[in-house]
Amino acid sequence: MIRRLTAPALIALTGLLTACAGPVRVPLAGQGDGGVSGLVTVEPIEGGQHLVTVSASDLPPPARLDPDMRTYVVWIQASEDEAPVRVGELIYEPEYREGRLHAETPLERFQLEITAERSGDAATPSDHVIVTQWVDEG
């Protein structure tokens, strides 16, 4: 199960981080001329889950990619054989061109993708992919 975390839940989980393994940090690099950059951090937490934090910068307004696009959504998939799963909508700050997301997943290894979407509850990723990044916790 993958779910987006609220700020209070994130604070509570921070205190539950396990000491056996440290966080994995993977830089993000955008596709094409977009210049998107950022960082994905994966930290093991109790219960076999992993806290995933996505911080992206230099994000163009979604409507610049397509006039119908309104937001950015983060997807993960365990392998190329599996369908992408929506993790959540980036909290996008247009004045700073930055976005962030905190979520949890049982996956240690996954491909992360960020797409521009018409709405944050998109069922499948659009063709407007701005980032594709393999994340390997181990």
N, C-alpha and C positions, 0 to 999 in steps of 0.2 A: 504494500500500500504506500502510496506517495501522497504527501499532503503538505500544504503550505503552512508555515508557522507564523503565528502572531508574535508581536514583540514580547508579551509576557511569557509565552511558551519558549521563545528563544532564550530569554534570560534564565528561565528555569533549567533549560537544557545545558546552558553553559556551565552550570555547577555540576552537572552529571557527566562531564567528559571523562573518558577513561584515560589513565596514565600510561597504558601499555603501548600505545602507538600515537605518534604525533600527527598533526594535520598534513595533508598532501596539498600542495599548491601548484596549479597548472595555469600558465598564462593563456589568455584568450587572444586570438588574432582573427580579425574579420576577414570576410571573403570579398574579393573584388576591390574596388576603389574606396570602399566605405571607411577604411581606417579605424574600425572599431577595435578597441583593445580592452584589456581587463584581466580579471583573475577569477578562477574557480578554486575554492577551498573545500576540501572534504575532510571531515573530522569524525572519527568513531565516537559514538555515544552509547549509553547503556541500551540493552535490549537488542543488540546486534544491528542497530540502525546507524546511519551516517548522516551527519548534518552537512548539507551542501549550501554553500554561500556563493552566489554569483554577483560579481561587481563588474559592470561594463561601463566604458566611457567612450566618448566621441560617437555616440549614437545619433544618427540623423533622425529627424522627425519621421515617424512611420509613413506619413502621407507623402513624403518625398519619394519613397520607393513605389508607391501606388496611391492615388488619391483616396481609395477606399480603406486604406490601412489606418488603424487608430491606436494600436498598442503593440507591445512585444511579448511573446510567450516563450517560455523555456520548456524544452522537451528532452527526455532521455530515453535511450534504448540500450538494453543489455547486449544485444548483438544485431548484426545486419539482418538476421532472419526474423527478428521480432519487430512489431509495430512500435513507433515512438509513443511514449506516454507523456501526457501534459503534466508538468511539474507545477506550473503556475505562471502568472503574469508578472513581468518585471514591473517594479515600481519605478516608473520613468519620470525623470525630472527634466522637462524640455529646456528650461533655462540654463541647465548645466550640461545637457546632453549626456546624462548618466542614468543608469538603471541598476537596480539591485533586487535580489531575491534570496530568501532563506527558506529551505525546505529540508525534508528528511526522506531517506530512501534506504531500503535494505541492501541496495547494490553497492559493491565496492569498485566495480569497473563498469563504465558505461560511456556511450557517446552522448555528448550534450549538443543541443542545437538550439539556436535562438532564431525565431522567425517573426516577421511583421504579420499582424493579423487584424481582421476587422473587429474582433472582440476577444477579451481575455478567456472566454470559455470555448474557444475553438476546439472542435473534436479531433481534427487532424491538422498537421502542419501545412501552411501555405507554401507556395514556391518561392516566397520572399525570404530566403535564408540569408542571415547576415553573419552567423557564426556556426561552425561545426568543429567540435573539439573532442578528442578522445581523452577520457579521464581514467587514470589507472591508480587506484588507492594502494595497491601492493607493489 
